[in-house]
Amino acid sequence: MTPAFSSWQAFLAMGGYAFYVWLAVVATLLSLVLLVAQTLVARRQMLRAIRRQQARAERRRQGVSRPTATIPPEKHP
């Protein structure tokens, strides 16, 4: 069995098509990394929303309402 390239320099040159080959490799890896990152962010957001919904359901079940901000009455001179 013989190697496809005689040296690392020949491997990196890809037979004169290095720009296109390595651009395709970078584009593929970048898209995969972005896909994984987007999936992790979406998962985190979904779990956060589920926790909020469960907490709200628990408060409703216990009959406890979430405290709301009240605006103090204005003082007139």
Secondary structure as GFF3:
##gff-version 3
##sequence-region A 1 77
A	DSSP	alpha_helix	8	13	.	.	.	ID=ss1
A	DSSP	three_ten_helix	14	16	.	.	.	ID=ss2
A	DSSP	alpha_helix	18	62	.	.	.	ID=ss3
###
